[in-house]
Amino acid sequence: MGRVNFGGVVKNVCLDYVPEVVVGDYTIVHVGFALSKIDEQSALETLELFRKMGALEEELGTEEEAFARAANAPQSPCPDGSCELNGKDLPAANPSGRERAK
C-alpha cells in the first residue's frame, strides 16, 4: 500500500501491480489500485483536464462532501432500480412464489 496525491487529495492505494513506483512517480489509479506508471507531463495534462471537467472534485472529494452530495441527490425507494421498469412501478412481489396469471 502507498499514499497517492490526486491533485491535493491524498488516498491510500494498492501498489502491488506497479512495484517499480517510487515516491515522486505518477500512476494511473482505478478503484484504489495503481495500474501503471506514467510520465509527469501526461499526469499533469490529465489532472488539468479532470479539473476543467470537474471530475476531481466529484471523484476525490472528502467523505463528508460525498455524503452531502448523496443527501442532496434525488432519492429512490429502490436505488438499484429494481422497483421501476421503463419509468413505471412494478407490481408488488408475489409472496407465494408462484407465477401470476397473465
C-alpha positions as CSV (number, residue, x, y, z in Angstrom):
1,M,0.0,0.0,0.0
2,G,1.0,3.6,-0.6
3,R,-0.3,7.1,-0.4
4,V,-1.1,8.8,-3.7
5,N,-1.7,12.5,-4.1
6,F,-4.6,13.2,-6.6
7,G,-4.1,16.9,-7.2
8,G,-4.2,17.7,-3.5
9,V,-6.4,14.8,-2.2
10,V,-4.3,12.0,-0.7
11,K,-5.7,8.5,-0.8
12,N,-4.3,5.1,0.2
13,V,-3.7,3.0,-2.9
14,C,-2.6,-0.6,-3.6
15,L,0.8,-0.6,-5.4
16,D,1.1,-4.3,-5.9
17,Y,0.7,-4.1,-9.7
18,V,3.4,-1.4,-10.1
19,P,6.2,-2.4,-7.7
20,E,8.6,-0.1,-9.6
21,V,6.7,3.1,-8.5
22,V,8.7,5.2,-6.0
23,V,7.9,8.4,-4.2
24,G,7.5,11.2,-6.8
25,D,6.3,9.0,-9.6
26,Y,2.9,9.3,-11.3
27,T,0.4,6.5,-11.6
28,I,-2.9,5.6,-13.2
29,V,-5.3,4.6,-10.4
30,H,-8.6,2.8,-10.7
31,V,-10.8,1.8,-7.8
32,G,-7.9,2.0,-5.4
33,F,-5.3,0.1,-7.4
34,A,-2.3,1.7,-9.2
35,L,-2.3,0.1,-12.6
36,S,0.6,1.8,-14.4
37,K,3.3,4.4,-14.1
38,I,3.1,7.4,-16.4
39,D,5.3,10.4,-17.1
40,E,4.9,13.7,-15.3
41,Q,3.7,15.7,-18.4
42,S,0.9,13.2,-19.1
43,A,-0.1,13.2,-15.5
44,L,-0.2,17.0,-15.3
45,E,-2.2,17.3,-18.5
46,T,-4.7,14.7,-17.3
47,L,-5.1,16.4,-13.9
48,E,-5.7,19.7,-15.6
49,L,-8.3,18.2,-17.9
50,F,-10.0,16.5,-15.0
51,R,-10.1,19.8,-13.1
52,K,-11.7,21.6,-16.1
53,M,-14.3,18.8,-16.3
54,G,-15.0,19.0,-12.5
55,A,-14.1,15.3,-12.2
56,L,-11.5,15.7,-9.5
57,E,-14.0,17.3,-7.1
58,E,-16.7,14.8,-7.9
59,E,-14.5,11.7,-7.6
60,L,-12.0,12.8,-5.0
61,G,-13.9,15.0,-2.6
62,T,-13.8,14.2,1.1
63,E,-16.1,11.6,2.6
64,E,-18.2,14.5,4.1
65,E,-18.6,16.1,0.7
66,A,-19.6,12.7,-0.8
67,F,-22.2,12.3,1.9
68,A,-23.5,15.8,1.4
69,R,-23.8,15.2,-2.4
70,A,-25.7,11.9,-1.8
71,A,-28.0,13.6,0.7
72,N,-28.9,16.3,-1.8
73,A,-29.3,13.9,-4.8
74,P,-32.8,12.7,-5.8
75,Q,-33.8,9.7,-3.7
76,S,-35.3,6.5,-4.9
77,P,-37.0,3.8,-2.8
78,C,-35.0,1.3,-4.8
79,P,-31.6,2.7,-5.6
80,D,-30.7,-0.3,-7.8
81,G,-33.8,0.5,-10.0
82,S,-35.5,-2.9,-9.2
83,C,-38.8,-1.3,-8.4
84,E,-39.1,0.5,-11.7
85,L,-39.4,-0.7,-15.2
86,N,-39.4,1.9,-18.0
87,G,-40.4,4.5,-15.5
88,K,-43.5,2.6,-14.3
89,D,-43.8,0.9,-10.9
90,L,-43.6,-2.9,-11.0
91,P,-46.4,-4.9,-9.4
92,A,-45.9,-6.0,-5.8
93,A,-44.0,-9.2,-5.3
94,N,-45.9,-12.4,-5.2
95,P,-45.3,-13.9,-1.7
96,S,-46.5,-17.4,-2.7
97,G,-43.5,-17.7,-5.1
98,R,-45.8,-18.9,-7.9
99,E,-46.0,-17.1,-11.1
100,R,-49.1,-14.8,-11.6
101,A,-51.7,-15.5,-14.2
102,K,-51.5,-13.1,-17.1
